[in-house]
Amino acid sequence: LTLPQFVQLMDNFVGENFSLPTVKKLTAFIKGEYKQTEEEKKKQLEKVQHKSHVAQRKQLLEALFEKWDSNACGSLDLEEVIDVLSTFKGGMGKEALMKAKEQLCSRYPQLSRVGKLSPRAFQTFLELIASKLTGNEDETIDSLVRFLTTSVEQSHTKSLQSSVRRKWLQDIQQAAETSGTSMEPVYKAVIKALSQDMEAHGDNKRISAYIALLEENQLSPEQGQVLLRYVACTADDAPYVLNQVLHRDMKGISFAAIDQGKPIYVPKVQLHGNIHFWNSDRPVEERKGSLLVLPLYDAHWRVFGILGLDTLRDHSHKSIFLIHEITFYEGVCHAFSKAYHHICMRENVLQVAVTALDWLHPRTPSIHTVTTYLVAPDKDKNYALYKVITTDNKGQKEIHSSPVVLLREENLLRDYLFKCTDSSEVTLTSVYGEHHIAVPLHDLSGQTLGIFDISIGQHKKLPPQEQKELQKMLKMAQAACSEILQRSLEEREPTQVLEAERVAHMRHAGILFHWFMLQELRECV
């Protein structure tokens, strides 16, 4: 038990109407009765040390990855890393390196195709190499980190540029974490990052930028099975680009970038002959500049859309994209993909909650209301609670498209929700005579992902049968959420490619709840 969990356990045990002497007696009793053997102390210490060691190693390798990824593009070239590692200890570990590479490629099948290392794959690779070399594994990892750190040099200017760019990429992720299930703040953060970088590091070029996502082409499949729908763009281009649809049989290089799975750069669009110009009002003689189209990948390197940039609005001779700019745009693509799939995961979790609440309502008439919250980071590195679903005693639900944000210091009467979040344990309380049961939904690390705030009115507890139904619902909802989170990991099956599949996955998330309920019934029969 952590300290918050222990405090919450004691709080639940003594209840609300307790006296100070009772608490003192309980404290004295626990102090006198709680015994821990030397073996238990040793195991607990080892567990704490191991956890600390794993966290330190992760932090160390993440810092190394960032140092190598100087342009903040979110991935490293596998062969480039291998070339450097092949000289480790004078090339004595080449055999271990090749064995580790083979094992890595079997774990990440996409590596043989794309040759790019994500932060997680990079960490796995170094750990595999260390396990194949002779000697202490931890010491070998430390040696590898020192070797790779000294193998890459950065000027002060380059380091500063990299640091600023990472901040902008982090803003994209923060937009996803603090926007509930809305993509709009993420789109705005992407466009802002591109504009800021152009002002700071791109000679202040005037650019147009746009994001298009793949969808199934249901209306005119003769034009191709999929289409690209433009979901976001720079403000000046909105009248011409936003919500437009690009088909395969239309002019353009976007589908070529998708099919080839790599960026396509056209330095002079006027000489290309296969460019689609959305702004038909622009005179032909002004259709000059550079165009860059980058594919958007999911965690398994499958393409689900494109990020496009052009300089048609810039009439200076500097209207070309440089290599350091293009690699940063790859980083923007990576950050957007993470943000997009984070919101998809949240949508799926909410769909589980909606399905679970629909199942619960007819079985628990004593429950007055259920309010569902999601936990998200706050701007000052704390966290906030986002109210996303409110359900009344008639089963009517309100899904908040713009979530109500609860901060701890502003909601003293809702402090039990924050205690529930801190401890990741069930919290019982009474507010103005109304009894509440706050139940956490956990992520894969055991931290609080969301909360069901269940009000049972004047009742101090639910009738036994209703309590049983509530426990069943909570168990199945947690199982379904854990499955969703597990599937979103890099090592598991692929995430969706088409925007339309996102809707199908949301339906599937609801079905997951019923599937786990069915499994439970089968085990009981």
C-alpha positions in Angstrom: 0.0 0.0 0.0 1.1 3.5 -0.8 0.6 6.2 1.8 -2.6 7.6 0.1 -4.0 4.1 -0.2 -3.3 3.3 3.5 -5.0 6.5 4.6 -8.0 5.8 2.4 -8.3 2.2 3.7 -8.3 3.5 7.3 -10.7 6.3 6.4 -13.1 3.7 4.8 -12.7 1.4 7.8 -13.6 3.9 10.5 -16.4 5.6 8.5 -17.7 9.1 9.0 -19.1 9.1 12.6 -16.0 8.3 14.5 -14.5 9.8 17.6 -10.9 10.8 18.2 -10.4 8.1 21.0 -11.6 5.5 18.5 -9.0 6.6 15.9 -6.3 6.5 18.6 -7.3 3.0 19.7 -7.2 1.8 16.1 -3.7 3.4 15.6 -2.4 1.8 18.7 -3.8 -1.5 17.7 -2.2 -1.5 14.2 1.1 -0.4 15.7 1.1 -3.2 18.2 -0.3 -5.9 15.8 1.4 -5.2 12.5 4.5 -7.4 12.2 6.9 -7.7 9.3 9.5 -10.4 9.1 13.0 -9.8 8.0 12.3 -11.8 4.8 9.3 -9.5 4.1 11.3 -6.4 4.7 14.0 -7.7 2.4 11.5 -8.5 -0.4 9.8 -5.1 0.0 13.2 -3.3 -0.2 14.2 -5.3 -3.3 10.9 -4.4 -4.9 11.3 -0.7 -4.2 14.9 -0.8 -5.5 13.9 -2.6 -8.6 11.1 -0.2 -9.4 13.5 2.8 -8.8 16.1 1.2 -11.0 13.6 0.6 -13.9 12.4 4.2 -13.7 16.0 5.5 -13.7 17.0 3.4 -16.7 13.9 4.5 -18.6 14.7 8.1 -17.9 18.4 7.6 -18.9 17.4 6.0 -22.2 14.8 8.6 -23.0 17.4 11.3 -22.5 19.8 9.5 -24.8 17.1 9.1 -27.4 16.3 12.8 -27.3 20.0 13.6 -27.7 20.2 11.5 -30.8 16.9 12.7 -32.2 18.2 16.3 -32.5 15.5 17.3 -35.0 12.7 16.0 -32.7 11.3 13.8 -35.5 10.3 11.1 -33.0 12.3 8.2 -34.4 15.9 7.1 -35.1 17.3 5.4 -38.2 18.0 1.8 -37.3 21.0 1.4 -39.6 22.5 4.6 -38.4 22.3 3.3 -34.8 23.7 -0.1 -35.8 26.6 1.6 -37.7 27.7 3.4 -34.5 27.1 0.4 -32.2 29.2 -1.8 -34.4 32.3 0.1 -33.2 31.4 -0.4 -29.5 34.4 -1.8 -27.7 36.4 -1.9 -30.9 33.7 -4.0 -32.7 33.9 -6.9 -30.3 30.1 -7.1 -29.8 29.1 -7.4 -33.5 27.7 -10.9 -33.1 25.6 -9.8 -30.1 24.5 -6.8 -32.1 23.2 -8.9 -35.0 21.5 -11.3 -32.7 19.8 -8.4 -30.9 18.7 -6.9 -34.2 17.2 -10.2 -35.4 15.3 -10.5 -32.1 14.2 -6.9 -32.3 12.8 -7.3 -35.8 10.8 -10.3 -34.8 9.3 -8.3 -32.0 8.7 -5.3 -34.2 8.0 -6.7 -37.7 7.6 -3.2 -39.2 11.3 -2.5 -38.6 12.4 -4.5 -41.6 10.1 -2.4 -43.7 10.5 1.1 -42.4 13.9 0.9 -40.5 12.8 3.5 -37.9 13.2 3.1 -34.1 10.6 4.5 -31.7 11.7 5.4 -28.2 10.3 2.1 -26.9 12.0 0.1 -29.6 15.3 1.9 -29.0 15.2 1.0 -25.3 14.3 -2.6 -26.1 17.2 -2.8 -28.6 19.8 -1.6 -26.1 18.5 -4.0 -23.5 18.7 -6.9 -26.0 22.3 -6.0 -26.9 23.2 -5.8 -23.2 21.6 -9.2 -22.5 23.7 -10.8 -25.3 27.1 -9.4 -24.2 29.1 -10.9 -21.4 29.2 -9.2 -18.0 26.7 -7.5 -15.7 23.7 -6.3 -17.8 23.2 -3.0 -15.9 26.9 -2.1 -16.2 26.8 -3.0 -19.9 23.7 -0.7 -20.4 25.6 2.1 -18.7 28.6 1.6 -21.0 26.4 1.6 -24.0 24.7 4.8 -22.9 28.1 6.5 -22.3 29.4 5.3 -25.7 26.3 6.5 -27.6 26.2 9.8 -25.7 29.8 10.7 -26.7 29.1 9.5 -30.3 26.7 12.3 -31.1 27.7 16.0 -30.9 25.4 19.0 -30.9 26.3 22.7 -31.2 24.7 25.1 -28.7 22.5 26.6 -31.4 21.3 23.1 -32.5 20.6 22.1 -28.9 18.6 25.2 -28.3 16.6 24.7 -31.5 15.9 21.1 -30.5 14.8 22.1 -27.1 12.3 24.8 -28.4 10.9 22.4 -31.0 10.3 19.7 -28.3 8.3 22.2 -26.3 6.0 22.8 -29.3 5.6 19.1 -29.8 4.8 18.7 -26.1 2.1 21.3 -26.6 0.4 19.1 -29.1 0.3 16.2 -26.7 -0.9 18.4 -23.9 -3.7 19.6 -26.1 -4.8 16.0 -26.5 -4.6 15.3 -22.8 -6.7 18.4 -21.8 -9.3 18.4 -24.5 -11.6 15.6 -23.4 -12.4 13.8 -26.7 -12.3 16.9 -29.0 -9.7 17.0 -31.8 -10.0 20.7 -32.5 -7.4 21.8 -29.8 -5.0 19.2 -31.3 -5.5 20.6 -34.8 -4.9 24.1 -33.6 -1.7 23.0 -31.7 -0.3 21.4 -34.8 -0.9 24.5 -37.0 0.5 26.7 -34.2 3.7 24.5 -33.9 4.3 24.7 -37.7 3.8 28.5 -37.8 6.0 29.1 -34.7 8.8 27.0 -36.2 8.6 28.8 -39.5 8.9 32.2 -37.7 11.8 31.0 -35.5 13.8 28.6 -37.8 12.3 28.9 -41.3 13.3 32.4 -42.5 9.7 33.5 -41.7 8.3 31.9 -44.8 4.6 32.1 -45.4 3.2 28.6 -45.4 -0.1 26.9 -45.8 -0.6 23.7 -43.8 -3.3 21.1 -43.8 -4.2 17.7 -42.3 -6.2 15.1 -44.2 -7.4 11.7 -42.9 -8.2 8.6 -44.8 -11.8 7.5 -44.9 -13.7 4.7 -46.6 -15.2 6.0 -49.9 -18.9 4.9 -49.5 -20.5 7.4 -51.9 -18.3 6.9 -55.0 -16.2 3.7 -54.7 -15.5 3.8 -58.4 -13.1 6.7 -57.6 -11.2 4.5 -55.2 -11.9 2.6 -52.0 -10.6 5.3 -49.8 -10.5 9.1 -49.9 -8.7 11.9 -48.0 -10.9 14.4 -46.1 -9.2 17.7 -45.1 -10.0 18.2 -41.4 -7.8 21.1 -40.5 -5.7 23.8 -42.1 -4.2 27.3 -41.7 -6.9 30.0 -41.3 -6.3 31.7 -44.6 -6.8 28.4 -46.5 -10.0 27.3 -44.7 -12.5 28.6 -47.3 -10.7 26.6 -50.0 -9.4 23.5 -48.2 -11.4 22.6 -45.0 -13.8 19.6 -45.4 -12.7 19.1 -49.0 -12.3 15.6 -50.3 -9.4 14.2 -52.5 -10.0 11.0 -54.5 -7.4 8.8 -56.0 -8.5 9.7 -59.6 -7.9 13.4 -58.9 -4.6 15.2 -59.5 -2.3 15.3 -56.5 0.7 13.6 -54.9 -0.9 12.7 -51.5 -1.9 9.2 -52.4 1.6 8.6 -53.8 3.0 9.6 -50.4 0.5 7.2 -48.7 1.3 4.3 -51.0 5.1 4.8 -50.8 4.9 5.5 -47.0 7.4 8.3 -47.2 7.4 12.1 -47.6 7.2 13.6 -51.2 8.8 17.0 -51.8 8.1 19.1 -54.9 10.5 22.1 -54.9 8.7 23.8 -57.8 5.0 23.0 -58.2 4.7 24.9 -61.4 6.9 22.4 -63.1 5.4 19.2 -61.7 2.2 18.8 -63.7 0.3 16.6 -61.2 -0.5 19.0 -58.4 -4.1 19.7 -57.2 -4.7 23.4 -56.5 -7.7 23.8 -54.1 -7.8 27.6 -54.6 -9.1 27.9 -58.1 -9.2 31.7 -57.7 -5.4 31.9 -57.7 -4.1 32.9 -61.1 -2.0 30.3 -62.9 1.1 32.6 -62.9 0.9 32.8 -59.1 0.9 29.0 -58.7 4.5 28.9 -57.7 6.3 27.5 -54.7 7.2 24.3 -52.9 4.9 21.5 -51.7 5.7 18.8 -49.1 3.4 15.9 -48.2 4.2 13.7 -45.3 2.4 10.5 -44.4 0.8 10.2 -40.9 1.7 6.8 -39.3 0.1 5.0 -36.4 2.2 3.1 -33.8 2.6 0.2 -36.2 3.8 2.4 -39.1 0.5 2.1 -41.0 -0.6 5.3 -42.8 -3.9 6.9 -41.7 -3.6 10.3 -43.3 -1.2 13.1 -44.5 0.2 16.4 -43.3 0.8 18.8 -46.2 2.7 22.1 -46.4 3.2 24.5 -49.2 4.7 28.0 -49.8 2.4 29.2 -52.6 1.6 32.2 -50.5 5.3 33.1 -50.2 6.7 34.9 -53.3 10.3 35.2 -52.1 13.2 33.2 -53.5 13.5 31.4 -50.1 10.3 29.5 -50.5 11.9 26.1 -50.3 11.9 23.6 -47.4 15.3 22.7 -45.9 16.2 19.3 -44.5 16.1 20.4 -40.8 12.6 21.7 -41.4 11.4 18.5 -43.1 12.7 16.3 -40.2 10.9 18.6 -37.7 7.7 18.2 -39.7 8.2 14.4 -39.3 8.3 15.1 -35.6 5.0 17.0 -35.8 3.5 14.1 -37.7 4.6 11.7 -34.9 3.3 14.0 -32.1 0.0 14.4 -34.0 -0.4 10.6 -34.3 0.2 10.1 -30.6 -2.3 12.8 -29.8 -4.9 11.5 -32.3 -4.7 7.9 -31.0 -4.8 9.1 -27.4 -8.1 10.8 -28.1 -9.3 7.6 -29.9 -8.4 5.6 -26.8 -10.4 8.0 -24.6 -13.4 7.8 -26.9 -13.3 4.1 -26.6 -13.1 4.3 -22.8 -16.1 6.6 -22.7 -18.0 4.2 -24.9 -17.3 1.5 -22.4 -18.6 3.8 -19.7 -21.8 4.6 -21.6 -22.5 0.9 -22.3 -21.7 -0.1 -18.6 -24.1 2.7 -17.3 -26.8 1.5 -19.7 -26.5 -2.0 -18.4 -26.4 -0.9 -14.8 -29.4 1.5 -14.7 -32.4 -1.0 -14.8 -30.6 -3.2 -12.2 -29.9 -0.6 -9.6 -33.0 1.6 -8.9 -31.4 2.9 -5.6 -28.7 4.7 -7.4 -29.6 8.4 -7.9 -26.9 9.7 -10.3 -23.6 8.5 -11.7 -21.1 11.1 -12.9 -18.1 9.9 -14.9 -14.8 11.8 -14.8 -11.5 11.4 -16.8 -8.2 12.3 -15.2 -5.9 14.6 -17.2 -2.7 16.6 -16.5 -3.2 20.2 -15.6 -0.9 23.0 -16.9 1.0 23.3 -13.6 2.0 19.6 -13.7 -0.8 18.7 -11.3 -4.0 17.0 -12.6 -7.6 17.9 -13.2 -10.8 16.0 -13.4 -12.9 16.3 -16.5 -16.6 15.7 -16.1 -17.6 13.8 -19.3 -20.9 11.9 -18.6 -23.8 12.6 -16.2 -26.5 10.0 -15.7 -29.7 10.6 -13.7 -32.0 8.2 -11.9 -34.1 7.8 -15.1 -31.1 6.6 -17.0 -30.9 9.8 -19.1 -27.3 10.6 -20.0 -25.6 13.8 -20.9 -22.3 13.5 -22.6 -20.3 16.7 -22.2 -18.6 17.5 -25.5 -16.9 20.4 -23.7 -16.0 18.8 -20.4 -16.4 20.6 -17.1 -13.0 20.9 -15.5 -12.6 20.3 -11.7 -9.5 21.6 -9.9 -8.7 20.4 -6.4 -8.3 23.9 -4.8 -11.6 25.1 -6.3 -13.7 22.0 -5.3 -13.3 21.3 -1.6 -16.7 19.5 -1.4 -15.5 17.2 -4.2 -12.2 16.5 -2.4 -13.2 12.8 -2.1 -12.8 12.5 -5.9 -9.2 13.7 -5.7 -8.6 11.3 -2.7 -9.9 8.5 -4.9 -7.6 9.6 -7.7 -4.5 9.8 -5.4 -5.1 6.4 -3.8 -6.6 4.6 -6.8 -9.0 3.1 -4.2 -12.8 3.2 -3.7 -13.7 6.2 -1.6 -16.9 6.6 0.5 -18.2 9.9 1.7 -21.3 12.0 2.4 -21.9 15.5 1.0 -24.9 17.4 2.5 -26.4 14.1 3.6 -26.0 12.5 0.2 -23.9 9.4 0.2 -21.3 8.9 -2.6 -19.2 5.9 -3.7 -16.2 7.0 -5.9 -14.8 4.1 -7.8 -11.5 4.5 -9.9 -10.9 3.0 -13.3 -7.2 2.0 -13.5 -4.7 2.3 -16.4 -2.2 -0.5 -17.0 0.2 0.8 -14.4 -2.5 0.9 -11.7 -2.9 4.7 -11.8 -6.4 6.3 -11.9 -7.6 6.8 -15.5 -11.2 7.8 -14.7 -13.8 7.8 -11.9 -17.4 6.7 -11.5 -19.0 9.0 -8.8 -22.0 7.1 -7.7 -24.7 8.9 -5.6 -27.0 6.7 -3.6 -28.9 9.5 -1.9 -29.9 9.1 1.8 -29.0 5.3 1.7 -25.8 4.5 3.5 -25.4 1.4 1.3 -27.1 -0.3 -1.6 -29.3 -3.3 -1.1 -27.3 -6.6 -1.4 -28.5 -7.5 -4.9 -27.9 -4.0 -6.3 -24.5 -3.9 -4.7 -23.7 -7.2 -6.4 -24.8 -5.8 -9.8 -22.7 -2.7 -9.3 -19.6 -4.7 -8.5 -20.2 -6.8 -11.6 -20.5 -3.8 -13.8 -17.4 -2.2 -12.3 -15.4 -5.4 -12.8 -16.4 -5.7 -16.5 -15.9 -2.0 -17.2 -12.3 -2.3 -15.8 -11.6 -5.4 -17.8 -12.8 -3.7 -21.0 -10.8 -0.6 -20.4 -7.7 -2.7 -19.7 -8.2 -4.5 -23.0 -8.5 -1.2 -24.9 -5.3 0.2 -23.3 -3.5 -3.0 -24.0 -4.5 -2.9 -27.6 -3.2 0.7 -28.0 0.3 -0.4 -27.1 2.9 -0.7 -29.8 3.5 -4.4 -29.2 -0.1 -5.4 -29.8 -2.3 -5.6 -32.8 -2.5 -2.5 -35.1 -4.7 0.5 -34.4 -7.2 1.8 -37.0 -6.2 3.3 -40.3 -9.4 4.8 -41.7 -11.1 7.6 -39.9 -14.3 5.6 -40.4 -12.8 2.6 -38.6 -12.6 4.9 -35.5 -16.4 4.8 -35.3 -16.3 1.0 -35.7 -13.7 0.7 -32.9 -16.0 2.9 -30.6 -18.8 0.4 -31.2 -16.4 -2.4 -30.6 -15.4 -0.8 -27.3 -19.1 -1.0 -26.2 -19.3 -4.6 -27.3 -16.2 -5.4 -25.3 -18.1 -4.7 -22.0 -20.8 -7.3 -23.0 -18.2 -9.8 -24.2 -16.5 -9.7 -20.7 -19.9 -10.0 -19.1 -20.6 -13.1 -21.2 -17.2 -14.6 -20.3 -18.1 -14.1 -16.6 -21.4 -15.9 -17.1 -19.7 -18.8 -18.8 -17.3 -19.2 -15.9 -20.2 -19.2 -13.5 -22.2 -21.9 -15.3 
